[in-house]
Amino acid sequence: MKWLVLLGLVAFSECIVKIPLRRVKTMRNTVSGKNILNNILKEHVYRLSQISFRGSNLTTHPLRNIKDLIYVGNITIGTPPQEFQVVFDTGSSDFWVPSDFCTSRACSTHVRFRHLQSSTFRLTNKTFRITYGSGRMKGVVAHDTVRIGDLVSTDQPFGLSVEEYGFEGRAYYDGVLGLNYPNISFSGAIPIFDNLKNQGAISEPVFAFYLSKDEQEGSVVMFGGVDHRYYEGELNWVPLIEAGDWIIHMDRISMKRKIIACSGSCEAIVDTGTSAIEGPRKLVNKIHKLIGARPRHSKYYISCSAVNTLPSIIFTINGINYPVPGRAYVLKDSRGRCYSMFQENKVSSSTETWILGDVFLRVYFSVFDRGNDRIGLARAV
């Protein structure tokens, strides 16, 4: 959820990385190195495919598609368990829900954790703050048993919000469950995926997303492996720019065989917690002009009758084209008017940065491989 405007990026690598980060970066800088790297990744695709399909302890957890804008899932905290709706977010690392001692208006409209009712609850004196593009929160770190379906993380550190501002409109979820690397955690707490991995609850250090289209059911997040029924063909593996964040190199963005953005390469954040495809204002405005979208209030509208004739916008990543058709990057508002899901990225950056949110991830099944610091993409079924 790259609402985050503050990101302290610190390089992070784990002992389970099979290809050392420095060696990968060296290979990527040469033509022969690229070929070697691609061959290695192809071999790993086969291995992961075999292990995940046959013998892994794969846990598939359902997500609810809310108007093609956000995907939420149930988790429980405490003993006995208390249920919450959370966003499974690859754009952040912190896991938090509202607390029963939060008096902010935003907390009062959501489920709050009742710590006195849990026999396994343990509070710390550590506080933290997170500033998002849509609001901010202050919380305290606590520990308790957390369940994601059949997965159980004992003594899991998580945040309890004591103040929330700007989140009054989040009607469909109570909190956020971050799935990014530990080094960008604001609370300093070990993320739940790392805890599950360390406790042996998952057999492979991977998780994956299938996001349904047109508000249909069937969206899932899977832990510990990959269910190949959710995508077509083979997974294409893309190495991260560096271990520590789900950011990859993107070659270019094109339409009708012309480059319209990301000329000379750029960075792309693969973010399940962002609804849209976001980029620099000038380039997003350029795309809107090319597809005939006109501004009205905070959105760019286009005639619904023209949606089926809109050109595909192609994102080229690691030499492979990923087209996103017009019907995929246009949604309807509550009045049935069609609007573009390209939006301005308000995160300041010294390099051209795009966020590939749910619009992109509905078209492409995504695998997040912590063991090899890479992301796998394949066309979703």
C-alpha positions as CSV (number, residue, x, y, z in Angstrom):
1,M,0.0,0.0,0.0
2,K,2.2,2.7,-1.3
3,W,0.2,5.3,0.5
4,L,3.5,5.7,2.3
5,V,5.3,9.0,1.8
6,L,8.1,8.1,4.1
7,L,10.2,5.0,3.3
8,G,13.5,4.4,4.9
9,L,15.0,1.9,2.5
10,V,17.7,-0.2,4.1
11,A,19.3,-3.1,2.1
12,F,18.1,-6.4,3.6
13,S,19.1,-9.9,2.6
14,E,18.4,-13.3,4.2
15,C,20.6,-16.3,4.5
16,I,18.0,-18.3,2.4
17,V,18.8,-16.3,-0.7
18,K,20.2,-18.8,-3.2
19,I,21.6,-16.2,-5.6
20,P,23.7,-13.5,-3.7
21,L,22.4,-10.0,-4.4
22,R,25.7,-8.6,-5.5
23,R,26.3,-11.5,-8.0
24,V,22.8,-11.0,-9.5
25,K,23.4,-7.3,-9.9
26,T,26.8,-8.0,-11.6
27,M,25.2,-10.5,-14.0
28,R,22.4,-8.1,-14.8
29,N,24.8,-5.4,-16.0
30,T,26.2,-7.5,-18.9
31,V,24.6,-9.1,-21.9
32,S,26.0,-12.5,-21.2
33,G,25.1,-12.1,-17.5
34,K,21.5,-11.4,-18.4
35,N,21.4,-14.7,-20.4
36,I,23.0,-16.6,-17.5
37,L,20.5,-15.0,-15.0
38,N,17.5,-15.8,-17.2
39,N,18.7,-19.4,-17.5
40,I,19.0,-19.7,-13.7
41,L,15.6,-18.2,-13.2
42,K,14.0,-20.6,-15.7
43,E,15.5,-23.5,-13.7
44,H,14.1,-22.1,-10.5
45,V,10.7,-21.7,-12.2
46,Y,10.7,-25.5,-12.8
47,R,11.8,-26.3,-9.3
48,L,9.3,-24.1,-7.6
49,S,6.6,-25.3,-10.0
50,Q,7.2,-29.0,-9.0
51,I,7.6,-28.4,-5.3
52,S,4.5,-26.1,-5.0
53,F,2.3,-28.3,-7.1
54,R,3.0,-31.6,-5.5
55,G,4.3,-31.5,-1.9
56,S,4.2,-28.1,-0.3
57,N,2.0,-27.1,2.6
58,L,0.0,-24.6,0.5
59,T,-2.5,-22.5,2.4
60,T,-5.1,-20.6,0.2
61,H,-7.0,-17.8,1.9
62,P,-10.1,-16.2,0.4
63,L,-10.2,-12.4,-0.3
64,R,-13.3,-10.3,-0.9
65,N,-13.4,-8.1,-3.9
66,I,-14.9,-4.7,-3.0
67,K,-16.0,-2.9,-6.2
68,D,-12.7,-3.8,-7.9
69,L,-11.1,-1.2,-5.7
70,I,-9.8,-3.1,-2.7
71,Y,-9.4,-6.8,-1.6
72,V,-9.9,-7.7,2.0
73,G,-9.6,-10.9,4.0
74,N,-10.5,-12.2,7.4
75,I,-7.9,-12.8,10.1
76,T,-8.3,-13.4,13.9
77,I,-6.3,-12.1,16.8
78,G,-6.3,-13.4,20.4
79,T,-7.6,-16.2,22.5
80,P,-10.5,-16.7,22.0
81,P,-10.1,-15.3,18.5
82,Q,-11.4,-11.9,17.5
83,E,-12.1,-11.4,13.8
84,F,-10.9,-8.5,11.6
85,Q,-11.1,-7.5,7.9
86,V,-7.6,-6.5,6.7
87,V,-5.9,-5.5,3.5
88,F,-3.1,-7.9,2.6
89,D,-0.6,-5.3,1.5
90,T,2.7,-5.8,-0.3
91,G,3.4,-2.1,-0.2
92,S,4.0,-2.0,3.6
93,S,5.4,-4.2,6.4
94,D,3.4,-3.3,9.4
95,F,0.3,-5.2,10.7
96,W,-2.1,-3.2,12.7
97,V,-5.8,-3.0,13.8
98,P,-7.8,-0.5,15.9
99,S,-7.5,-0.8,19.6
100,D,-10.3,-0.5,22.2
101,F,-8.5,2.4,23.7
102,C,-8.5,4.4,20.5
103,T,-11.0,7.3,20.7
104,S,-10.5,8.7,17.2
105,R,-13.6,8.9,15.0
106,A,-12.1,6.5,12.5
107,C,-11.7,3.8,15.2
108,S,-15.3,4.1,16.3
109,T,-16.6,2.9,12.9
110,H,-14.5,-0.3,12.8
111,V,-14.0,-3.5,14.8
112,R,-11.5,-2.8,17.7
113,F,-9.4,-5.3,19.4
114,R,-10.5,-5.9,23.0
115,H,-7.2,-6.8,24.7
116,L,-8.7,-7.6,28.0
117,Q,-10.7,-10.5,26.5
118,S,-7.6,-12.3,25.2
119,S,-5.7,-14.6,27.5
120,T,-2.6,-14.6,25.2
121,F,-2.3,-10.8,24.9
122,R,1.0,-9.1,25.8
123,L,1.5,-5.4,25.6
124,T,4.8,-3.6,25.1
125,N,5.8,0.0,25.8
126,K,7.0,0.6,22.2
127,T,5.0,3.2,20.2
128,F,5.2,4.0,16.5
129,R,3.7,6.3,13.9
130,I,2.9,5.7,10.2
131,T,2.0,8.4,7.7
132,Y,0.1,7.3,4.6
133,G,-1.0,9.3,1.6
134,S,-4.6,9.0,2.8
135,G,-4.0,9.5,6.6
136,R,-1.9,8.8,9.5
137,M,-1.9,6.7,12.7
138,K,-0.2,6.3,16.0
139,G,0.0,2.9,17.6
140,V,1.6,0.7,20.3
141,V,3.2,-2.7,19.7
142,A,1.6,-5.7,21.3
143,H,1.9,-9.5,21.0
144,D,-0.8,-12.2,20.6
145,T,-1.8,-15.2,18.6
146,V,-2.8,-14.4,15.0
147,R,-4.5,-16.7,12.6
148,I,-4.8,-16.5,8.8
149,G,-7.1,-19.4,8.0
150,D,-5.2,-22.5,9.1
151,L,-1.9,-20.6,9.6
152,V,-1.1,-19.7,13.2
153,S,1.5,-17.3,14.3
154,T,2.1,-17.4,18.0
155,D,3.4,-14.4,20.0
156,Q,3.0,-12.3,16.8
157,P,4.0,-8.6,17.3
158,F,1.4,-6.3,15.8
159,G,0.2,-2.7,16.1
160,L,-2.8,-1.4,18.0
161,S,-3.8,2.0,16.8
162,V,-4.4,4.6,19.5
163,E,-5.0,7.5,17.1
164,E,-6.2,7.5,13.5
165,Y,-6.7,10.5,11.2
166,G,-8.0,10.5,7.6
167,F,-9.2,6.9,7.7
168,E,-12.9,7.7,8.3
169,G,-13.8,6.6,4.8
170,R,-12.4,3.1,4.9
171,A,-15.7,1.3,5.3
172,Y,-14.6,-2.1,4.2
173,Y,-11.6,-3.0,6.3
174,D,-10.4,-2.6,9.8
175,G,-6.6,-2.7,9.5
176,V,-3.6,-3.5,7.3
177,L,-1.5,-6.6,7.2
178,G,1.8,-5.7,5.6
179,L,3.7,-8.3,3.5
180,N,6.8,-6.3,2.6
181,Y,10.3,-6.9,3.9
182,P,11.1,-6.3,7.6
183,N,13.5,-3.5,7.0
184,I,10.8,-1.0,6.1
185,S,8.6,-1.6,9.1
186,F,7.9,1.6,11.1
187,S,7.0,-0.3,14.3
188,G,10.1,-2.5,14.1
189,A,8.0,-5.6,14.6
190,I,8.8,-8.7,12.7
191,P,6.1,-9.1,9.9
192,I,3.7,-12.0,10.2
193,F,5.1,-13.7,7.0
194,D,8.6,-13.8,8.5
195,N,7.2,-15.2,11.8
196,L,5.2,-17.9,9.9
197,K,8.4,-18.8,8.0
198,N,10.5,-18.9,11.1
199,Q,8.0,-21.0,13.0
200,G,7.9,-23.5,10.2
201,A,4.2,-22.9,9.4
202,I,4.9,-22.5,5.7
203,S,7.2,-24.8,3.7
204,E,8.4,-22.3,1.0
205,P,9.1,-18.6,1.5
206,V,6.7,-17.5,-1.1
207,F,3.1,-16.1,-1.3
208,A,0.9,-15.2,-4.3
209,F,-2.2,-13.3,-5.3
210,Y,-5.1,-14.0,-7.6
211,L,-7.4,-11.0,-7.8
212,S,-10.8,-11.5,-9.4
213,K,-12.3,-9.1,-12.0
214,D,-15.7,-7.4,-12.2
215,E,-16.4,-7.7,-8.4
216,Q,-16.6,-11.5,-8.8
217,E,-15.8,-14.0,-6.0
218,G,-12.7,-16.2,-6.1
219,S,-9.9,-13.8,-5.1
220,V,-7.2,-15.5,-3.0
221,V,-3.9,-15.0,-1.3
222,M,-1.8,-18.2,-1.0
223,F,1.1,-18.9,1.4
224,G,3.9,-21.4,1.1
225,G,3.5,-22.3,-2.5
226,V,1.7,-21.6,-5.8
227,D,-1.5,-23.1,-7.1
228,H,-1.0,-23.2,-10.9
229,R,-4.7,-23.4,-11.7
230,Y,-4.8,-19.6,-11.3
231,Y,-2.6,-18.7,-14.2
232,E,-1.8,-19.6,-17.8
233,G,1.6,-20.6,-19.2
234,E,4.7,-20.2,-17.2
235,L,5.7,-17.7,-14.6
236,N,8.1,-15.0,-15.7
237,W,10.6,-14.2,-12.9
238,V,11.7,-10.6,-12.4
239,P,14.6,-9.9,-9.9
240,L,14.1,-7.1,-7.4
241,I,16.2,-4.0,-7.8
242,E,17.6,-5.0,-4.4
243,A,16.4,-7.2,-1.6
244,G,14.3,-5.2,0.9
245,D,11.3,-3.9,-1.1
246,W,9.0,-5.3,-3.8
247,I,10.4,-2.9,-6.5
248,I,11.5,-4.0,-10.0
249,H,13.0,-2.4,-13.1
250,M,10.5,-1.7,-15.9
251,D,11.8,-1.2,-19.4
252,R,9.1,1.0,-20.9
253,I,5.4,1.8,-21.2
254,S,4.0,1.8,-24.7
255,M,0.8,2.2,-26.7
256,K,0.3,1.5,-30.4
257,R,4.0,0.6,-30.7
258,K,5.1,4.0,-29.3
259,I,6.8,4.6,-26.0
260,I,4.5,6.9,-23.9
261,A,6.3,6.7,-20.5
262,C,9.3,5.1,-18.8
263,S,11.6,5.7,-21.7
264,G,15.0,4.5,-20.8
265,S,13.7,2.3,-18.0
266,C,12.2,3.2,-14.6
267,E,11.2,1.6,-11.3
268,A,7.9,-0.2,-10.6
269,I,6.4,-1.0,-7.2
270,V,4.2,-4.1,-7.2
271,D,1.6,-3.2,-4.7
272,T,-1.5,-5.2,-3.8
273,G,-2.7,-2.4,-1.5
274,T,-3.0,0.2,-4.2
275,S,-6.1,0.2,-6.4
276,A,-4.8,2.0,-9.4
277,I,-1.8,2.2,-11.7
278,E,0.1,5.3,-10.4
279,G,2.8,7.3,-12.0
280,P,4.3,10.8,-12.3
281,R,1.6,13.5,-12.9
282,K,2.9,14.7,-16.3
283,L,3.0,11.1,-17.7
284,V,-0.3,10.2,-16.3
285,N,-1.8,13.3,-17.9
286,K,-0.2,12.3,-21.1
287,I,-1.9,8.9,-21.0
288,H,-5.2,10.5,-20.2
289,K,-4.9,12.8,-23.2
290,L,-4.0,9.8,-25.5
291,I,-7.1,7.8,-24.4
292,G,-9.4,10.8,-24.5
293,A,-10.1,11.0,-20.7
294,R,-11.3,14.4,-19.4
295,P,-10.9,15.7,-15.8
296,R,-13.9,16.1,-13.6
297,H,-13.4,16.7,-9.9
298,S,-10.7,14.2,-8.8
299,K,-11.2,11.6,-11.7
300,Y,-10.6,11.4,-15.4
301,Y,-13.7,10.3,-17.2
302,I,-14.1,8.6,-20.6
303,S,-17.2,7.7,-22.6
304,C,-18.3,4.2,-21.6
305,S,-19.2,3.5,-25.3
306,A,-15.5,3.9,-26.1
307,V,-14.1,1.5,-23.5
308,N,-14.0,-1.5,-25.8
309,T,-12.1,0.4,-28.5
310,L,-9.4,1.8,-26.1
311,P,-5.9,0.6,-26.9
312,S,-4.0,-1.7,-24.6
313,I,-1.2,-0.1,-22.6
314,I,1.8,-2.3,-22.6
315,F,4.2,-2.5,-19.6
316,T,7.5,-4.1,-20.7
317,I,9.3,-5.8,-17.7
318,N,12.5,-7.7,-18.0
319,G,12.0,-7.9,-21.8
320,I,8.5,-9.3,-21.7
321,N,5.4,-7.3,-22.7
322,Y,2.4,-7.2,-20.2
323,P,-0.5,-5.6,-22.0
324,V,-3.4,-4.1,-20.0
325,P,-6.5,-3.7,-22.1
326,G,-8.8,-0.7,-22.0
327,R,-11.6,-2.6,-20.2
328,A,-9.1,-3.4,-17.4
329,Y,-8.0,0.2,-16.7
330,V,-11.4,1.7,-16.7
331,L,-14.0,1.4,-13.9
332,K,-17.5,2.7,-13.3
333,D,-18.5,5.1,-10.5
334,S,-21.7,4.9,-8.5
335,R,-23.6,6.7,-11.3
336,G,-22.4,4.3,-14.0
337,R,-19.9,6.8,-15.5
338,C,-16.6,5.4,-16.7
339,Y,-13.3,6.7,-15.4
340,S,-9.6,5.9,-15.8
341,M,-7.7,4.0,-13.2
342,F,-4.4,5.8,-14.0
343,Q,-3.6,8.1,-11.2
344,E,-0.9,10.5,-10.0
345,N,1.7,8.9,-7.8
346,K,2.2,11.3,-4.9
347,V,5.2,9.6,-3.5
348,S,8.2,11.8,-4.1
349,S,11.2,10.0,-5.8
350,S,14.4,11.0,-7.6
351,T,13.7,8.4,-10.3
352,E,10.6,7.8,-12.4
353,T,8.5,5.5,-10.3
354,W,5.3,3.7,-11.2
355,I,3.0,1.7,-8.9
356,L,1.5,-1.4,-10.4
357,G,-1.6,-1.8,-8.2
358,D,-4.7,-4.0,-8.5
359,V,-5.5,-2.8,-12.0
360,F,-2.4,-4.6,-13.2
361,L,-2.6,-7.5,-10.8
362,R,-6.1,-8.4,-11.9
363,V,-4.7,-9.2,-15.3
364,Y,-1.5,-10.9,-14.0
365,F,-1.2,-13.5,-11.3
366,S,1.7,-12.5,-9.0
367,V,4.1,-14.5,-6.9
368,F,6.3,-12.9,-4.3
369,D,9.4,-15.0,-3.7
370,R,11.3,-14.0,-0.5
371,G,13.7,-16.9,-0.9
372,N,15.1,-15.6,-4.1
373,D,14.1,-11.8,-3.9
374,R,12.0,-11.9,-7.1
375,I,8.5,-11.5,-8.4
376,G,6.8,-13.9,-10.7
377,L,4.1,-12.8,-13.2
378,A,1.8,-14.8,-15.5
379,R,-1.5,-14.0,-17.2
380,A,-4.3,-14.8,-14.7
381,V,-7.1,-17.2,-15.8
